[in-house]
Amino acid sequence: MEKVNPHIDLGTGYVLISRLPFDQAIKIREFLPESSTLSFNTAEGFVSDALEYSLYEYWYDFHHTSPEPEFDF
């Protein structure tokens, strides 16, 4: 599963945990404390499960393990 692109609002990149691929959403909720999530208003409405993109990117690069092999032989 590939890394998702951030939503950008007022120059801040974030991802919505509820819109991540299912396996990523489950794993990231298990890894991060609930205090890591952000809540704020956007042009589309209120967001209650946002995560700074830099934190998501760190988790993905160093803690996310994909069930798919990277190389095929």
Sequence and secondary structure as in RCSB ss.txt:
>XXXX:A:sequence
MEKVNPHIDLGTGYVLISRLPFDQAIKIREFLPESSTLSFNTAEGFVSDALEYSLYEYWYDFHHTSPEPEFDF
>XXXX:A:secstr
      EEETTEEEEEGGGS HHHHHHHHHHS GGG EEEEETTEEEEEEEEHHHHHHHHHHT   SS S   
